[in-house]
Amino acid sequence: MQELKVIGLTKTYGEKTLFQDISFLIHEKDRIGLIGVNGTGKSSLLKILAELDAGDGDVTYIQKAGDYQIGYLTQETDFPEELTVLESVFQGDAPMIQTVRRYEQALLALAEAGDNPENQKAYARAEEAMNEQDAWLVDTNAKTILQKLGITQINQKIKELSGGQKKRVGLAQVLIQEPDLLLLDEPTNHLDYQAIQWLEGYLRQYRGALLMVTHDRYFLDRVTNRIFELSHGQLIEYKGNYEDYVVAKAERERQAIQQEEKRQQLYKQELAWMRAGAKARTTKQQARIHRFEDLKENLNQVQTDEQVAMELTTKRLGKQVLEIKEGNYRFDEKVILKNFDLLVQARDRIGITGENGAGKSTLLNILAGQLALDSGTLIVGETVRIAYYTQLTEPIKEDQRVIAYLQEVAEEAKQKDGTSISVAELLERFLFPRHTHGSLISKLSGGERRRLFLLKLLISQPNVLLLDEPTNDLDIATLTILEDYLQNFPGAVITVSHDRYFLDKVAEKLLIFEGQGEIDRYYGSIMDYLEKAPEVTPEVAKPTPVKTVEAAAPAANKPKQKLTYMEQKEWATIEDEIADLEAQVETLTAGMNNQGSDFTKLQELQNQLNTVETQLEEKMNRWEYLSEFAED
């Protein structure tokens, strides 16, 4: 059984100790969630395990077998810009991956110059290696995984992809390597809910071990069987999934507080004895004095993550908030809004989710006044005061102090009960310990900067909050504070998110973007909505017979010159088959347009349309190949 052991690992960052003398063991089939407040060293621990960083000192902290393989997904992927998606996916060092890479390169060269003898020989060698190593399954799985993660243009250049698409390519690259240990840093970022559901199923069936950092609590609950929590420099282990962790942690903190209360009571008794004038004249008295000193040193050592509610005042919000009438917006050839109407009222809780690239963030930009509609009307109430939490943090001076950044907005904030709270107190409630208030912003982690940016928005007294993927960079503890704050927020909240737990906590109405201006509306929770949608299964390729070349490329040793008998029969009917599939696409599309708000029927038609479009694409590709050899 393959295992990885960590013994006595310590890591400091500047003057800050991230973790000290931590030890743990990762078994095969472990599904471990790594959680903790931003800045506690979660990403640093993954880098150390991936051997991209080291602990303090020259000691070897990690023990594993020589053939133990580790795959690591970082938060920010870095591929050569000129590579294609498929080339990037096969950049791994595993022998099987290298074999598939050589095959794909040979296949591409043959497609570009099929009559080149060198290309034909290279393809023959690559195909032989694929057969010898039975690597066809890896090749098929890679393309399946890319498709499930929403990457369909496998020959597209990396430089043409968005940041989110690059992250998904990076995830696919790690998954197809099937290492002994998967290290995943926020794998659900930039995934839509369908891809997240598929990934859940895939990881549950994964043969190796998994250690991941994620804020997605439903994801943690459904995938993990152990939880590692980094807190105050220590690593605490819990058995079970996230729900089990929450229960066990509450009990652990209860017991710790109970023990602290006993120590406090004992300390009071011993202090009274000391004040009574105890003299160290006997051995027993001397020992009791030593116990008193030890007791004194260990008082108030209990550290919990208990949070205090934030109840800040907001500016008064009138009856008219935000409204879009017959809004239309197009970006290049993509329709974002089509005759779109939206009425936002005070205390509305609207969640926006759906397909990536369908325009969810664009809608927030329009509501924030950063983009203008092509046609239609945006009405903003006179009393509206918007705070917009974008996916990119505003520029922050690296040499600025944490507390000074907030003091640019206010020295203190008003609470609902009429009292004032200082910026320093707010920082503590938002999980910035007092000793960090004077720290330079340059010393904060990326997640800590996002948390600071969010707090600055909240103390500006907005009455309308626009939140764009707030869960992507915030830790679970901060999200819990934010969720509690939003539940009592007297204004309107509109949030873009794929985090199902977060949407269930904060959204009462849903806008589901389906692409090309199609936006479904649903009143209720995201989990209720998803239960009505078809279940996403963790599809991967099954073992296939040895692949032949005839349908994929010309024969390696003899360039193809004409169609075979069976191909001639296929060529005679293929245009009629294409026409029939095109007619089915038109019929299904028309049917969807006539369904209105019947989501169940719409989803059924959409599934049929997806199937037919896939068949049509395959037929068109086949026609293109056959046409090269068909006689006029």
Steps between C-alpha positions, in 0.01 A plus 500: 500500500643837394528756781654840562627595846579850629699532825576816698443752219543870580457796264546871569428792270697804608419548868186289477494129587253331266523160669738345750609139552198348323483130411245291311457193280314480168370154407383369166132586441511789750283795396631786714365854516754760616330801657598808699483878495679673212865549589536188717715324239266268307652572157849498653443150635390376157812650339722326753331164435541561124871565568477853357591649838672377813444510872735684734846350539676222312303208643301272269145521629325290233533122471364312198592222261730582209228434240235698691349751257342834600282721280454864598240751383594856595257790530668670202603273213797583278512341153710614200274738307564343158397147600154371417261371767574138410876556498478664842297216647768249396792693654536253787811287561327165546609247229143435388437875464815541291386217272163665443670837441722351228197334341296821494795692353551234231128498421499878460805492273342230287180699469697801377726309259375145448724432201820573693687168555656621826157589637370159402788321673463713813129422512565126457748502790264704719205272424707191576600649838135579576408138429789358701419711808123488449498879521180553301301520823715789627450691175124449508474585869690824448254620238205388713631687804556815292146479370355452849694805619356712219806505269385397151752673271798274566713655223453854631816683609555559872548873435140516373352363824364689798652455845215270597544284190874467572417382851273230356771387258737476798245290688461267202878462472529392865202262488613303194838427658325299774781549756517329838416833667294781354566845647225739393497870595144635460401257219140628481598859418383593148287185468126515441274287718475220241878465481518512881248217529695293248828565685340390828415162350840464333694566820281267706602219263866601477738211568775702675503752785376858494593810702317816398441856607148620425242741639211296353336340803260280302801376300690424822197323643455273199864415422709494820546234767757698705546868583830674579461841662791744521439725800740709709806321359371149565340232283193336655358183346132403491343180371209516259372766261434870553177445694680261736778759538258777602347280771836372627658845503213646701538222757877545512466874562233437765734267687790743466291785644382273783861413587594867488222584746634232738851646472364848574322373812809312620715807433275714723536248782877480466530879472312536830742253662801692365363830626447345842878506536605147412871445562713255307628341824404144411532285192120476467459879517779550244332254260165676543660836416649349183157362404352846552759654266431234234126556536545874461700458179238271342195716567304638202668263253173383343474631146167457325357634177194649662373795297311810605211617286549808281193722502601821326257772400429576135373803314122520468368325189184624331234293325666533159826306484609360161301413191584390146232533233532315167876492539717377214874452502733322261875441526653429159278220362379386842155603623507578873158658559198471271190708583594449865286637784614509863348672802716518813326600820626576851604184688505294179746210507581408139750228403644489148646174374522288186740444212846653503538779246125554471515855640439477875775748592392720208157539659660618824713748304184637337322531836808675642498749213835382366346381171215655302216300346490482120131578529243510777497688829685473830328684786697567820316633805612834644587351840699205362856467627679207334802307626640274228722208600666415169711195414808724490599690813556872454870604488639520854827665597741229609664727758169600660405374847194278539318737735589806289331341196169493686548840659484650149126426521432564870659497844195324641164362388149532638313192620127437493466560873640853456843429647826544312764237435861579419679382190732295723203313651354438153830353385498259792142395427606437141774262618796742498670461843607827662870431443440505121339847485831677458635249249580604145247385241789346305523234774137388460403191301273534199200381700574744783508789252163395362359489854636848569350633175160356594510658846580839347189473283278401792600792724422751222130460599361368170135406461543289185769233482624354170722197563688330214617150598575597863570141601792456258756663726346502847548230763211320665523700825475831310214367287313407817538857629389640163198269485389605849549865404293462181214332684454817708594748225202735448578575134506299177761232422580374149773238480662299221614162631529130423540417869182309576533529879549877480205544262278289725590726793459841332279471189122472478465563125724356230592617152650207308700609194477238226685688224403721204267716705295209641449561873282274711340626823450281803354583840656280765836347590768395255490144637127477428571623149781249445290211628261565213782505246648178354765343722859545385696174505879470521535363149841367405600282213470122523773268369484481122641254248824581324433802283527480123616785283254492214249750639756725666768544240644358175697177532851561616688304237281568198334839452124470457381584147133396479204388706455138604182318398337560840605866494340540155169371641538739792577794266183430297271564798693736727361826355142381552586406858650845560190668360279290726705594809491869405121479474486341847708788640258756353198313636644466851612865508153615396348276766718657769403851396132411540530350849511828694564437869447119500853421618450122516397484135772747403765286668370189324514674161847640579631150573359374169650798319843438651490138381393590147758780470775258607386252234488777241853613584628143465327459163641830373852398603450163330370668183804727492733200520318290239476792258879508467495159329158496331507503120313783330 
